[in-house]
Amino acid sequence: MTKPQIRRTQMSRSQLEKYIRSQSLDSQNVFFTAHVQQQMKARHITMARVLSTLQLGRIKRTPEPNTMHGTLECRMEHFSAGHNVAVIVAISDDDPTLILVTAMYT
């Protein structure tokens, strides 16, 4: 008998961090929206820094549901090279892909 799988949108903060970290190890699991690409360019944030934030960062704020898209939005934050970087990542129960919403310096 298999254990029922927990819905991603109902995971604890530590479970979400672990999930985001493991998924982001393969960049094929990460979808960069047009908006995040524009913000990265405008703010001079590299793809390597974004992936590093996903792989090493922490969720310091409570994840927020986005009822319009049926996702849970998590803000991963990480300090590297003298800057605090935050990446908003949307997670869905229907798709394992991490959807990057925006990236910023904090």
N, C-alpha and C positions, 0 to 999 in steps of 0.2 A: 504494500500500500504506500503510495507516494504522498509526501507532505504537500498540502495545497500551497501554490505559489502566491507570495504576497504581491499585491498590486503596487506598482512603482509609485503611484501617486499617494499611497498610504504608508510609505516607508518612513522610518524615523530619520532624523537628521544624520546620524552616523551611518545608517544604511544607505542613504542618498549619496553621501560623500564617497563611500566605498564603491557604489554603483557607477558614479560619474568618473571616478578615478580609473576603474577597470575598463569602462567603455572607451575612455579617451586615449587609452594606450594604442588603439588602432584608429588612425585618423579617418578611416572609412566609416566609422561609427559616429562621426561628428559632421553635422551639416551647418555650414556657414551661410546664414541668410544674407540677402543683399544689404540689409540695414547694418548688420554687424561688420560686414566688409567695408561699408562706407565709414563707419565710426572708427574702425581700426586704421584706415588710411588717414582720416582727419586727425586722429589722436596719436599717430605714429606708434601704433601697437602692432608688433609682429605676430605672425601665426605661431611662431615658436613660443612667444610669451603667453599667448592665449592657451595653447596646449599645456604649457607648464602650469598655468593657473588651474586648469582642470585636473591635472594629475597630482598636484601638490597642495592645492588650496583647501580652504575650509569654508563651510557654510556658517556664517556668523549671524545671519538674519533668518527669521522664520520664513520658510518657503511659502509662496503665495499661489493659490490656484488661479488659473486663467480660464474662467468658465466659457469664454467666447471660443477658445480653441481646445478646451478639454485637456489642458496640460497643467503641470505643476512647475512653477518657475523658481529656480534656485539661484542664489547669488554666491558664486564661488569667489573667494578672495585669497590673494597670495602676495606676499612681499618679495620682490626680487629686483636685483640691480638698482636698489635705491628707490623703488617705486612700489606703491600698493596698486595692484591691478584687480579689478572685479570683472567677472564675466557672468552675464545672466544666461542661464541654460534652461530650456524648456524640456520637460520629460513627459512622455505619454505612456499610458498603459498599453496602447495599441502598436507602438513602434519603438524598438530599442534604440533608435538613433537619437543622439543628443542634438537638440536644435539650439544653436547659439543665437540669442536675441540681440544682445549688445555687449560691448566691452568698453571699459573706462578706467581712468586712473582715479583713485580715491584719496 
